[in-house]
Amino acid sequence: MMFDSFEAYDVQETRRVSEAKGAGVKVISKALIKIAKGLSVPEIADMLEEDEPLIQRIYDIKIAHPDRNEEEIWKLLCEKQEES
């Protein structure tokens, strides 16, 4: 049959996830710039008006994996969030 393999697709959920990812990657990008300048986690959190634990997780990932880019850090943050 034509629709035997049809899978529902939630456009609004996909859009919400995409927007969240975009905002998250933007924060990560800004945080990485501040980390490269040698600023502390509390200073970065204050400047970006973000939660200090989030900035700390970004900082920890960047220190442990200096070759990771924003997208890869986003994925690691999401994985750690799912584990919690």
C-alpha positions in Angstrom: 0.0 0.0 0.0 1.0 3.5 -0.6 1.1 4.7 3.1 2.4 1.5 4.8 5.7 3.1 5.6 4.3 6.6 6.5 5.8 8.2 9.5 4.1 11.1 11.2 6.2 14.3 11.0 5.6 17.0 13.6 6.6 20.2 12.0 6.2 22.4 15.1 8.3 20.0 17.2 11.0 19.9 14.5 11.0 23.7 14.3 11.2 24.0 18.2 14.2 21.6 18.3 15.9 23.4 15.5 15.5 26.8 17.1 16.8 25.5 20.5 19.8 24.0 18.7 20.5 27.4 17.0 20.3 29.3 20.2 22.4 26.7 22.0 25.1 26.7 19.3 25.1 30.6 19.5 25.7 30.5 23.2 28.5 27.9 22.8 30.1 30.0 20.1 30.2 33.1 22.3 31.4 31.1 25.3 34.2 29.6 23.3 35.4 33.0 22.3 35.5 34.1 25.9 37.2 30.9 27.0 39.9 31.5 24.3 40.4 35.0 25.9 41.1 33.3 29.2 38.1 34.5 31.1 36.8 32.6 34.1 33.5 30.6 34.0 31.7 33.1 36.4 32.9 36.1 34.2 31.6 34.3 31.1 28.3 33.4 32.6 27.8 37.0 33.8 28.7 38.5 30.4 26.5 36.1 28.5 23.7 36.2 31.1 23.7 32.4 31.2 23.6 29.9 34.0 27.1 29.2 35.4 26.6 25.4 35.4 25.9 25.5 31.6 29.0 27.6 31.0 31.0 25.2 33.3 29.9 22.2 31.2 30.9 24.0 28.0 34.2 24.9 29.5 34.8 21.4 30.7 34.1 19.9 27.3 36.3 22.4 25.6 39.2 21.7 27.9 38.8 17.9 27.6 38.3 18.1 23.8 40.0 21.2 22.5 39.4 20.0 18.9 35.6 20.0 19.2 33.6 22.7 17.4 30.2 24.2 18.5 28.1 21.5 16.8 30.1 18.7 18.5 29.9 20.4 21.9 26.1 20.9 21.4 25.8 17.1 20.8 27.9 16.3 23.9 25.8 18.6 26.0 22.6 17.0 24.8 24.0 13.5 25.5 24.9 14.6 29.0 21.5 16.2 29.5 19.8 12.9 28.5 22.0 11.0 31.0 20.9 13.2 33.9 
